[in-house]
Amino acid sequence: MCVPTRRWWNLCLLLCLLAPSGARAEEYLDELIARSRELRLYERQEWHRLMHYRGNLVSPGVHSLADAPRFFLAPDGKTNPQNELEATLASFFSDVQETPEVQNPQCAFIARYTWLDRQLDFDSRRMPRQLCKRFNEWREALNPQGITLVFPAAYLNNPSSMFGHTLLRIDARDQDEKTRLLAYAINYAANTDEKNGVAFAINAIIGVYPGMFSIMPYYLKVREYNDLENRDIWEYELNLTPEQINLLLMHAWELGPIYFNYYFVDENCSYFLLELLEVARPDLDLTRGFRWWAIPSDTVRAVVKQKGLLKSAVYRPSNATVISHRLGFMNPDERTLVKDMSRGLILTGDPGFAALPEAARARVLEVSYDYLNYLRASGHSPVEEPEALARTLLLERSRLDVEASDPPVPVPEVRPDQGHGTSRVGLGGGRRDGANFVELSGRIAYNDLMDPEGGYVRGAQIEFLDFAVRDYGNGIGTRLENLKLVNIISITPRNEFFRPLSWNIDVGWARRRIADGSEPLVFGVRGGPGFAWTVPDSLRSNTMVYAFLDSTAQIDNSLRNGYALGAGPNLGVLTDFSARWRAEAYISGQRFFAGDTDTAWTAGLRQRYTLATNWALRFDLSHEHQENQSWNTVLLSLHHYF
């Protein structure tokens, strides 16, 4: 059987595209291919980045992360850089005329064309250059002057944004900081209408959804993050030349109709934005460290570490953050006025409101208006006609010739890129139930409640593949103490203005003492809803109290009937004595009512002292009770983040 050669594929493609001038075009194509082989362009890093090639894990060679067949012009272009480059050169001789539905290959793959033109210096007399009207109009509408990497903070109530998100904003020439909302943004996300968070998480992990790039108005994303999800945003302005910006936009254009299989852990929004930046600046090496997983805060950290790439960083607080900040300047009576006025329960003629100084009335009106808009955006409008109430508040505010003069929301001392590393390893020693032990612990990602908080969301814990191995010496010996596949805790304090639901889930293996005194490693799922508050009831308190109602399901052959089902409370207090010193006191219990029945409970005290950004000392003390037996555990450990 004859196997078609590269030459055969190129010739077939050319004959399909060309008519009378085919011989001359074929001659020039031969010259271009010969020159590309001489320069070994198919081995160049720039070509591999334009095609999103990645080295194979086991076998030699590469494969492209792009999964849309239309992205490749050679039959084996997904795995053969040379064939794809030569087929691309052949396609550039096409005389297909551009329409609203069809593009000439020079325009559909304009970044490839531009790069190959720089390397081979195309002769426009022998290969006519296309006008690419659609691309030029699109680029002119964007009017690009700069690129900004945008990082909205983590949002635990949306699985797709659990670690945060990244996108690129295209800053136009005629915009400033006050009009940046009018810019456009390049976003990469899973293309799905899935509303079920669990289904999305599972499908995104195994790559069911197509991931696609899109260009959208930046204000839509800000509204989604700031208004609907109450997420603070960090904007990192990048130092790119006009030529680099142009190449980035060219590649974004040719990726418009292309899909990649979306993987939540690695091939996600943050990873592919790094690849876009590498296309724009080939000297960057951003993706090398994200072969297995790409956490948005880590990718931002990788960008900022590149010498000369960061121009400036801007903090954009969410509406909820701004409202909370301004409420902090009010006394209880003024806060009550805001709550009632934003719900239409009282009018501006209220005696309590009228008795306030003008500056205080201005603040109450402004915060009432902002809080009303917050309720509207979150779908909890308190009145039938919120637009009319909002208009009334604005009119009343316009009658006051005074500034509320509240200071702006302070910029956090630690940016997301300046926080601790998301992976962790710990080494410590302690004593449990009369036996001394040495412990080695670790975590793939990302942050827990006792980690240094700077750069992370307060009260948010997300851990993947957290484990602890202990060596008890000549007694028990060495054993795996626990292995958590995923552990998520969202502690979000409630008050009279914001009433979020806290929740937690823990999935993995842990030791459980059973009736015969042994302690098998048992698989379990535990979690449930809860509430949290600050103590005292202040928007700026350093102390949080939480209460969960947890349910537990355990499965193991060592358990009576092979399983155990239970439920019970999980209570705790989390407080910061200083920026470095945090403590948590907790007590939790489970009444196992089915399967292996028992009443188990644990009480303890955890403390963390931050030594440096990526170093912390921990002290854990706990008392446990299972199967009518009780014991104490004490552990002192040193943790390093990277």
C-alpha positions as CSV (number, residue, x, y, z in Angstrom):
1,M,0.0,0.0,0.0
2,C,1.3,3.4,-0.9
3,V,1.6,5.9,1.9
4,P,1.1,9.6,0.9
5,T,4.1,11.7,1.4
6,R,4.3,15.3,2.6
7,R,5.1,16.4,-0.9
8,W,1.9,14.6,-2.1
9,W,-0.3,16.3,0.4
10,N,1.1,19.7,-0.4
11,L,0.7,19.2,-4.1
12,C,-2.9,18.0,-3.8
13,L,-3.8,21.0,-1.7
14,L,-2.2,23.3,-4.1
15,L,-3.9,21.8,-7.1
16,C,-7.3,22.1,-5.4
17,L,-6.6,25.8,-4.7
18,L,-5.0,26.9,-7.9
19,A,-5.8,26.8,-11.6
20,P,-3.7,28.2,-14.5
21,S,-1.0,29.7,-12.4
22,G,-0.5,26.5,-10.5
23,A,2.9,25.7,-12.0
24,R,4.4,29.1,-11.0
25,A,2.8,28.9,-7.5
26,E,4.1,25.3,-7.1
27,E,7.6,26.5,-8.0
28,Y,7.5,29.2,-5.4
29,L,6.0,26.9,-2.8
30,D,8.9,24.5,-3.4
31,E,11.3,27.4,-2.8
32,L,9.6,28.3,0.4
33,I,9.5,24.8,1.7
34,A,13.1,24.3,0.9
35,R,14.0,27.5,2.7
36,S,11.9,26.5,5.7
37,R,13.6,23.1,5.9
38,E,17.0,24.8,5.6
39,L,16.1,27.1,8.5
40,R,14.4,24.2,10.3
41,L,11.5,26.5,11.1
42,Y,9.3,23.5,12.1
43,E,11.6,23.0,15.1
44,R,11.5,26.6,16.2
45,Q,9.9,27.4,19.6
46,E,7.8,30.2,18.0
47,W,6.2,27.7,15.6
48,H,5.5,25.2,18.4
49,R,3.8,27.9,20.4
50,L,1.6,29.1,17.5
51,M,0.5,25.5,17.1
52,H,0.3,24.8,20.9
53,Y,2.6,21.8,20.7
54,R,3.6,20.0,23.9
55,G,6.2,17.3,24.3
56,N,4.8,13.7,24.7
57,L,5.1,12.3,28.2
58,V,6.4,8.8,27.2
59,S,7.0,8.5,23.5
60,P,9.2,10.9,21.5
61,G,7.6,13.7,19.6
62,V,4.9,16.3,20.3
63,H,1.2,16.8,20.1
64,S,-1.0,19.9,19.9
65,L,-3.3,20.8,22.7
66,A,-5.8,22.1,20.1
67,D,-8.6,19.6,19.5
68,A,-10.5,21.2,16.7
69,P,-9.7,19.5,13.3
70,R,-10.0,22.8,11.5
71,F,-7.0,24.1,13.3
72,F,-4.7,21.8,11.3
73,L,-4.1,21.9,7.6
74,A,-2.1,18.7,7.3
75,P,-3.8,15.4,8.0
76,D,-1.3,14.6,10.7
77,G,-0.7,18.3,11.7
78,K,-1.7,17.6,15.4
79,T,1.5,15.6,15.8
80,N,3.8,16.6,12.9
81,P,5.1,20.2,13.1
82,Q,6.9,19.9,9.8
83,N,3.9,18.6,7.8
84,E,1.7,21.3,9.3
85,L,4.1,24.1,8.5
86,E,4.5,23.0,4.9
87,A,0.7,22.5,4.5
88,T,0.2,26.0,6.0
89,L,2.6,27.5,3.4
90,A,0.6,25.8,0.6
91,S,-2.6,27.1,1.9
92,F,-1.4,30.7,1.7
93,F,-1.6,30.5,-2.1
94,S,-5.3,30.2,-2.0
95,D,-7.3,32.7,-4.0
96,V,-10.5,32.3,-1.8
97,Q,-12.2,35.6,-1.5
98,E,-13.2,36.8,2.0
99,T,-16.9,37.0,2.9
100,P,-18.7,37.3,6.2
101,E,-18.7,33.5,6.4
102,V,-15.4,32.6,4.8
103,Q,-11.8,33.7,5.3
104,N,-8.7,33.2,3.2
105,P,-6.2,31.0,5.1
106,Q,-3.8,34.0,5.2
107,C,-6.5,35.8,7.3
108,A,-7.9,32.8,9.2
109,F,-4.3,32.0,10.4
110,I,-3.0,35.5,10.4
111,A,-0.5,35.0,13.2
112,R,1.1,32.0,11.4
113,Y,1.2,34.0,8.2
114,T,2.9,37.0,9.9
115,W,5.5,34.9,11.6
116,L,6.4,32.8,8.5
117,D,6.5,36.1,6.5
118,R,9.1,37.4,8.9
119,Q,11.2,34.3,8.5
120,L,10.9,33.8,4.8
121,D,10.1,37.3,3.5
122,F,7.2,36.4,1.2
123,D,7.2,37.8,-2.3
124,S,3.7,39.4,-2.7
125,R,4.1,39.2,-6.5
126,R,4.5,35.5,-6.5
127,M,2.0,34.9,-3.6
128,P,-0.5,37.7,-3.5
129,R,-1.1,39.2,0.0
130,Q,-4.7,39.2,1.2
131,L,-6.4,42.3,2.7
132,C,-8.0,40.5,5.7
133,K,-10.6,43.2,6.0
134,R,-12.5,41.5,8.8
135,F,-9.5,41.2,11.0
136,N,-8.3,44.8,10.3
137,E,-11.8,46.2,11.2
138,W,-11.9,44.1,14.4
139,R,-8.4,45.3,15.4
140,E,-9.2,48.9,14.6
141,A,-12.3,48.7,16.8
142,L,-10.2,47.4,19.7
143,N,-7.7,50.2,19.2
144,P,-5.2,48.4,21.3
145,Q,-2.5,50.1,23.3
146,G,-1.8,47.7,26.2
147,I,-2.6,44.4,27.7
148,T,-3.6,43.8,31.3
149,L,-3.8,40.5,33.1
150,V,-6.9,40.4,35.3
151,F,-7.3,38.2,38.3
152,P,-10.7,38.0,40.1
153,A,-10.3,36.4,43.5
154,A,-11.5,32.9,44.3
155,Y,-15.2,32.3,44.6
156,L,-16.1,29.0,46.4
157,N,-19.8,29.0,45.4
158,N,-18.9,28.6,41.7
159,P,-16.8,25.4,41.0
160,S,-15.4,26.9,37.8
161,S,-14.0,29.8,39.8
162,M,-13.0,28.0,43.0
163,F,-9.3,28.9,42.6
164,G,-10.0,32.3,41.0
165,H,-9.9,33.1,37.3
166,T,-7.7,35.0,34.9
167,L,-8.4,36.9,31.6
168,L,-6.6,39.5,29.5
169,R,-8.0,43.0,29.1
170,I,-7.2,44.9,25.9
171,D,-6.6,48.5,26.9
172,A,-7.5,51.0,24.1
173,R,-5.5,54.2,23.3
174,D,-8.3,56.6,24.3
175,Q,-9.0,55.1,27.7
176,D,-7.8,55.8,31.2
177,E,-8.3,54.3,34.6
178,K,-11.8,55.9,34.8
179,T,-12.9,54.4,31.5
180,R,-11.2,51.0,31.5
181,L,-14.6,49.3,31.9
182,L,-15.2,50.2,28.2
183,A,-12.3,48.0,27.1
184,Y,-12.6,44.5,25.7
185,A,-11.3,41.3,27.3
186,I,-10.0,38.0,26.1
187,N,-11.5,35.1,28.1
188,Y,-11.0,31.4,27.9
189,A,-13.6,29.2,29.5
190,A,-15.5,25.9,29.2
191,N,-18.2,26.2,26.6
192,T,-21.2,24.8,28.6
193,D,-24.6,25.7,30.0
194,E,-24.2,23.3,32.9
195,K,-25.7,24.8,36.0
196,N,-25.1,21.8,38.4
197,G,-21.9,22.5,40.2
198,V,-21.1,18.9,41.0
199,A,-21.7,17.8,37.4
200,F,-19.5,20.7,36.1
201,A,-16.7,19.8,38.5
202,I,-16.7,16.1,37.4
203,N,-16.9,16.8,33.7
204,A,-14.3,19.6,33.8
205,I,-11.9,17.3,35.5
206,I,-12.2,14.6,32.8
207,G,-12.2,17.0,29.9
208,V,-15.8,16.6,28.7
209,Y,-16.3,20.3,27.8
210,P,-14.8,22.2,24.9
211,G,-12.8,25.2,26.0
212,M,-12.9,28.3,23.7
213,F,-11.5,31.8,23.6
214,S,-13.9,34.7,23.4
215,I,-13.7,38.5,23.2
216,M,-16.3,40.4,25.3
217,P,-16.8,43.8,26.9
218,Y,-14.8,44.1,30.1
219,Y,-17.6,45.6,32.0
220,L,-19.6,42.4,31.6
221,K,-16.9,40.4,33.4
222,V,-16.6,43.1,36.0
223,R,-20.3,43.0,36.6
224,E,-20.2,39.3,36.9
225,Y,-17.3,39.3,39.3
226,N,-17.7,42.5,41.3
227,D,-21.5,42.7,41.4
228,L,-22.9,39.2,41.1
229,E,-20.2,37.2,42.8
230,N,-18.7,39.9,45.1
231,R,-15.1,39.1,44.1
232,D,-12.3,41.6,44.4
233,I,-10.3,42.0,41.2
234,W,-6.6,42.6,40.7
235,E,-5.4,44.1,37.4
236,Y,-1.8,43.6,36.3
237,E,-0.8,45.9,33.5
238,L,1.9,44.2,31.3
239,N,4.8,45.7,29.6
240,L,4.4,44.6,25.9
241,T,5.5,46.4,22.7
242,P,2.9,47.3,20.0
243,E,4.4,44.5,17.8
244,Q,3.9,42.0,20.6
245,I,0.4,43.2,21.3
246,N,-0.5,42.9,17.6
247,L,0.8,39.3,17.5
248,L,-1.2,38.4,20.6
249,L,-4.3,39.7,19.0
250,M,-3.6,37.9,15.7
251,H,-3.3,34.6,17.5
252,A,-6.5,35.3,19.6
253,W,-8.2,36.0,16.2
254,E,-7.2,32.7,14.7
255,L,-8.2,30.8,17.9
256,G,-11.7,32.3,17.8
257,P,-13.4,29.2,16.2
258,I,-11.0,26.7,17.7
259,Y,-11.7,24.6,20.7
260,F,-9.5,22.8,23.2
261,N,-10.7,20.1,25.6
262,Y,-11.1,22.0,28.8
263,Y,-9.5,20.5,31.9
264,F,-10.2,22.2,35.3
265,V,-6.9,21.3,36.8
266,D,-4.3,21.9,34.0
267,E,-5.6,23.0,30.6
268,N,-7.7,25.8,32.0
269,C,-8.2,29.5,31.6
270,S,-4.9,30.4,33.2
271,Y,-2.8,28.0,31.3
272,F,-3.9,29.0,27.9
273,L,-3.6,32.7,28.7
274,L,0.0,32.0,29.5
275,E,0.4,30.4,26.1
276,L,-1.1,33.5,24.5
277,L,1.6,35.6,26.3
278,E,4.3,33.2,25.1
279,V,3.2,33.7,21.5
280,A,3.4,37.5,22.0
281,R,6.8,37.3,23.7
282,P,8.8,34.2,22.7
283,D,11.5,35.0,25.2
284,L,9.0,34.2,28.0
285,D,8.9,30.7,29.6
286,L,5.7,30.7,31.5
287,T,4.1,27.3,31.0
288,R,7.0,25.1,31.8
289,G,6.1,24.8,35.5
290,F,2.4,24.0,34.9
291,R,2.6,20.5,33.3
292,W,0.3,18.9,35.9
293,W,-1.8,21.7,37.2
294,A,-2.3,25.4,36.7
295,I,-3.7,27.3,39.6
296,P,-4.6,30.9,38.6
297,S,-2.7,32.6,41.5
298,D,0.4,30.5,40.6
299,T,0.1,31.6,37.0
300,V,-0.2,35.2,38.0
301,R,2.9,34.7,40.2
302,A,4.8,33.3,37.2
303,V,3.9,36.4,35.1
304,V,4.9,38.9,37.8
305,K,8.3,37.1,38.3
306,Q,9.3,37.8,34.7
307,K,11.7,40.6,34.7
308,G,10.3,43.8,33.2
309,L,6.9,42.3,32.3
310,L,4.8,43.9,35.1
311,K,4.2,47.6,34.6
312,S,1.7,48.2,37.5
313,A,-0.9,46.5,39.6
314,V,-4.4,48.0,40.4
315,Y,-6.9,46.8,43.0
316,R,-10.6,46.9,42.2
317,P,-12.7,46.1,45.3
318,S,-16.1,44.4,44.8
319,N,-19.3,46.2,45.5
320,A,-19.8,44.2,48.7
321,T,-16.3,45.1,49.8
322,V,-17.0,48.8,49.2
323,I,-20.3,48.7,51.0
324,S,-18.8,46.8,54.0
325,H,-15.9,49.4,54.2
326,R,-18.3,52.3,54.2
327,L,-20.6,50.7,56.8
328,G,-17.6,50.5,59.1
329,F,-17.7,54.3,59.4
330,M,-21.3,54.3,60.6
331,N,-22.8,54.0,64.0
332,P,-25.6,51.4,64.7
333,D,-28.4,53.9,64.1
334,E,-27.0,55.0,60.7
335,R,-26.6,51.4,59.6
336,T,-30.2,50.7,60.6
337,L,-31.2,53.7,58.4
338,V,-29.3,52.2,55.4
339,K,-30.9,48.8,55.9
340,D,-34.5,50.3,56.1
341,M,-34.0,52.9,53.4
342,S,-32.6,50.5,50.8
343,R,-35.6,48.3,51.4
344,G,-38.1,51.1,51.1
345,L,-39.2,50.8,54.7
346,I,-38.6,54.4,55.4
347,L,-38.4,57.6,53.3
348,T,-35.9,60.4,53.4
349,G,-38.3,62.4,55.5
350,D,-37.8,60.0,58.4
351,P,-37.1,62.1,61.6
352,G,-34.0,60.0,62.5
353,F,-32.6,60.6,59.0
354,A,-33.4,64.3,59.0
355,A,-31.6,64.8,62.3
356,L,-28.3,63.6,61.0
357,P,-25.6,66.1,59.9
358,E,-25.5,66.6,56.1
359,A,-22.3,64.6,55.6
360,A,-23.9,61.6,57.5
361,R,-27.1,61.9,55.4
362,A,-25.0,61.9,52.2
363,R,-23.2,58.7,53.3
364,V,-26.5,57.0,54.3
365,L,-28.0,57.9,50.9
366,E,-25.0,56.7,48.9
367,V,-24.6,53.4,50.8
368,S,-28.4,52.8,50.6
369,Y,-28.2,53.3,46.8
370,D,-25.2,50.9,46.5
371,Y,-26.8,48.3,48.8
372,L,-30.0,48.5,46.8
373,N,-28.1,47.8,43.6
374,Y,-26.3,44.9,45.3
375,L,-29.6,43.4,46.3
376,R,-30.9,43.9,42.7
377,A,-27.8,42.3,41.2
378,S,-28.0,39.3,43.5
379,G,-31.7,38.7,42.7
380,H,-33.0,39.8,46.1
381,S,-34.7,43.1,45.2
382,P,-36.6,44.2,48.3
383,V,-39.2,46.3,46.6
384,E,-41.5,45.9,43.6
385,E,-40.0,48.9,41.7
386,P,-36.3,49.1,42.7
387,E,-35.6,51.5,39.8
388,A,-38.0,54.0,41.3
389,L,-36.5,53.7,44.7
390,A,-32.9,54.0,43.3
391,R,-34.0,57.2,41.4
392,T,-35.4,58.7,44.7
393,L,-32.2,58.0,46.6
394,L,-30.2,59.7,43.8
395,L,-32.4,62.7,43.7
396,E,-32.2,63.2,47.5
397,R,-28.5,62.8,47.3
398,S,-28.2,65.5,44.6
399,R,-29.9,68.0,46.9
400,L,-27.1,67.7,49.4
401,D,-24.1,70.0,48.5
402,V,-21.6,68.1,50.6
403,E,-19.1,65.2,50.2
404,A,-19.4,62.1,52.3
405,S,-15.6,62.1,52.3
406,D,-15.1,58.4,53.2
407,P,-11.5,57.2,52.6
408,P,-11.3,54.6,49.8
409,V,-11.1,51.0,50.5
410,P,-7.5,50.3,51.5
411,V,-5.4,48.2,49.1
412,P,-4.5,44.9,50.7
413,E,-0.9,44.8,51.9
414,V,-0.4,41.5,50.1
415,R,-1.4,40.9,46.5
416,P,-2.4,37.4,45.3
417,D,0.9,37.0,43.5
418,Q,2.7,37.8,46.8
419,G,1.0,35.2,49.0
420,H,2.5,31.9,50.0
421,G,3.0,29.1,47.5
422,T,0.1,26.8,46.9
423,S,2.0,23.5,47.5
424,R,3.1,22.6,51.0
425,V,5.4,20.2,52.8
426,G,5.6,19.9,56.6
427,L,7.9,18.0,59.0
428,G,7.1,17.7,62.7
429,G,7.0,15.5,65.7
430,G,4.6,14.8,68.5
431,R,2.9,12.3,70.8
432,R,-0.4,10.4,70.3
433,D,-2.1,8.1,72.8
434,G,1.2,7.6,74.7
435,A,3.3,6.9,71.5
436,N,5.8,9.3,70.1
437,F,5.9,9.9,66.3
438,V,7.5,11.8,63.5
439,E,5.2,13.2,60.8
440,L,5.8,14.1,57.2
441,S,2.9,15.9,55.6
442,G,2.2,17.5,52.2
443,R,-0.4,19.0,49.9
444,I,-0.6,19.6,46.2
445,A,-2.8,22.7,46.4
446,Y,-3.9,25.2,47.5
447,N,-4.7,26.9,50.9
448,D,-6.2,26.0,54.3
449,L,-7.7,28.1,57.1
450,M,-4.4,28.0,59.1
451,D,-2.1,29.0,56.3
452,P,-0.8,32.6,56.1
453,E,-3.8,34.6,54.8
454,G,-2.0,37.3,52.8
455,G,-3.1,37.1,49.1
456,Y,-5.9,34.7,49.8
457,V,-9.7,34.9,50.6
458,R,-10.3,35.0,54.3
459,G,-12.3,32.0,55.6
460,A,-11.7,30.0,52.4
461,Q,-10.0,26.6,52.4
462,I,-9.4,24.5,49.3
463,E,-7.1,21.5,49.6
464,F,-6.3,18.8,47.0
465,L,-4.3,15.7,47.8
466,D,-3.4,16.5,51.3
467,F,-1.7,13.7,53.2
468,A,0.2,12.8,56.4
469,V,2.6,9.9,57.0
470,R,3.7,9.1,60.6
471,D,6.5,6.9,62.0
472,Y,5.7,5.6,65.5
473,G,9.0,3.8,65.8
474,N,9.0,0.2,67.1
475,G,5.3,0.3,68.1
476,I,2.9,0.9,65.3
477,G,5.6,1.6,62.8
478,T,5.2,3.8,59.7
479,R,1.7,4.3,58.3
480,L,-0.4,6.7,56.2
481,E,-2.4,8.7,58.7
482,N,-4.8,10.4,56.2
483,L,-5.2,11.1,52.5
484,K,-7.7,13.8,51.5
485,L,-8.7,14.0,47.9
486,V,-10.5,17.3,48.4
487,N,-11.3,19.4,51.5
488,I,-13.2,22.6,51.0
489,I,-14.4,25.0,53.7
490,S,-16.2,28.2,53.1
491,I,-16.6,30.4,56.2
492,T,-18.4,33.5,55.2
493,P,-19.6,35.7,58.1
494,R,-23.2,36.9,58.2
495,N,-24.6,40.2,59.4
496,E,-27.7,42.3,58.9
497,F,-26.6,43.3,55.3
498,F,-24.9,40.1,54.0
499,R,-26.3,36.7,54.7
500,P,-24.3,34.1,52.9
501,L,-24.4,30.4,53.6
502,S,-21.2,28.7,54.8
503,W,-20.4,25.1,53.9
504,N,-17.8,22.4,53.9
505,I,-17.0,19.1,52.3
506,D,-14.2,16.5,53.1
507,V,-13.5,13.5,50.8
508,G,-10.8,11.0,51.5
509,W,-9.3,8.4,53.8
510,A,-8.6,8.8,57.6
511,R,-7.9,6.5,60.5
512,R,-10.9,5.4,62.6
513,R,-10.7,3.4,65.8
514,I,-13.1,0.4,65.8
515,A,-14.4,-1.9,68.4
516,D,-11.4,-4.3,68.5
517,G,-9.0,-1.4,69.0
518,S,-7.5,-1.4,65.5
519,E,-7.4,1.7,63.4
520,P,-8.0,1.0,59.7
521,L,-7.8,3.6,57.0
522,V,-11.4,4.3,56.2
523,F,-12.8,6.1,53.1
524,G,-15.4,8.8,54.0
525,V,-17.3,11.8,52.8
526,R,-18.3,14.4,55.3
527,G,-19.8,17.9,55.0
528,G,-22.8,20.1,55.3
529,P,-24.1,23.6,55.5
530,G,-23.5,26.2,58.2
531,F,-23.4,29.7,59.4
532,A,-20.6,32.1,60.5
533,W,-20.5,35.4,62.3
534,T,-17.8,37.8,63.4
535,V,-17.4,38.5,67.2
536,P,-18.0,41.1,68.2
537,D,-20.6,41.8,65.5
538,S,-18.3,44.1,63.5
539,L,-17.4,44.2,59.8
540,R,-13.7,44.5,60.8
541,S,-13.5,41.9,63.5
542,N,-10.5,39.5,63.6
543,T,-12.6,36.7,65.2
544,M,-15.1,34.4,63.4
545,V,-17.4,31.9,64.9
546,Y,-18.8,29.1,62.7
547,A,-21.3,26.3,63.1
548,F,-21.9,23.5,60.6
549,L,-24.3,20.6,60.6
550,D,-22.3,17.8,59.1
551,S,-23.3,14.4,57.7
552,T,-20.8,11.5,57.3
553,A,-20.8,8.4,55.1
554,Q,-17.9,5.9,55.7
555,I,-17.2,2.8,53.7
556,D,-14.7,0.0,54.6
557,N,-14.8,-3.8,55.1
558,S,-13.5,-3.4,58.6
559,L,-16.6,-1.6,59.7
560,R,-19.7,-3.5,61.0
561,N,-21.9,-4.1,58.0
562,G,-19.2,-2.4,55.8
563,Y,-20.4,1.1,56.3
564,A,-21.3,3.9,58.8
565,L,-23.7,6.8,58.5
566,G,-23.7,9.7,60.9
567,A,-24.5,13.3,61.6
568,G,-23.6,15.9,64.1
569,P,-22.4,19.5,64.8
570,N,-19.1,21.1,63.9
571,L,-18.3,24.2,65.9
572,G,-15.3,26.5,66.0
573,V,-13.8,29.9,66.7
574,L,-11.1,31.3,64.4
575,T,-9.1,34.4,65.6
576,D,-6.0,36.4,64.7
577,F,-4.0,37.7,67.6
578,S,-1.7,39.4,65.1
579,A,-0.9,39.4,61.4
580,R,1.4,36.4,62.1
581,W,-0.4,34.5,64.8
582,R,-3.7,32.7,64.2
583,A,-5.6,30.2,66.5
584,E,-8.6,28.0,66.0
585,A,-10.5,26.2,68.8
586,Y,-13.0,23.6,67.6
587,I,-15.2,20.7,68.6
588,S,-17.1,18.3,66.4
589,G,-19.1,15.2,66.9
590,Q,-20.8,12.5,64.9
591,R,-23.5,10.1,66.0
592,F,-23.2,7.1,63.7
593,F,-26.8,5.8,63.6
594,A,-26.5,3.1,60.9
595,G,-23.9,0.5,60.0
596,D,-21.0,0.7,62.5
597,T,-22.8,2.7,65.2
598,D,-20.8,4.8,67.6
599,T,-20.6,8.3,69.1
600,A,-17.4,10.0,68.2
601,W,-16.2,13.5,68.9
602,T,-13.0,15.6,68.7
603,A,-12.0,18.8,70.4
604,G,-8.8,20.7,69.8
605,L,-6.8,23.8,69.4
606,R,-4.7,24.7,66.4
607,Q,-2.2,27.6,66.2
608,R,0.0,28.9,63.4
609,Y,2.8,31.4,63.6
610,T,4.1,32.8,60.3
611,L,7.9,33.0,60.1
612,A,8.1,34.2,56.5
613,T,5.9,34.3,53.4
614,N,6.6,30.6,52.7
615,W,7.4,29.4,56.2
616,A,5.1,28.7,59.2
617,L,5.2,27.0,62.5
618,R,2.2,25.1,63.7
619,F,1.1,23.6,67.1
620,D,-1.9,21.2,67.2
621,L,-3.5,19.8,70.4
622,S,-6.5,17.6,70.2
623,H,-8.6,15.2,72.3
624,E,-10.5,12.4,70.5
625,H,-13.2,9.9,71.6
626,Q,-14.2,6.8,69.6
627,E,-15.6,3.4,70.6
628,N,-15.7,4.5,74.3
629,Q,-11.9,5.2,74.2
630,S,-10.2,8.6,74.5
631,W,-6.7,9.8,73.7
632,N,-4.8,13.0,73.2
633,T,-2.5,14.1,70.4
634,V,0.1,16.9,70.3
635,L,2.0,17.9,67.2
636,L,4.6,20.6,66.5
637,S,5.5,21.0,62.9
638,L,7.3,23.3,60.4
639,H,5.7,24.0,57.1
640,H,7.2,25.2,53.8
641,Y,5.1,26.5,50.9
642,F,6.3,26.5,47.3
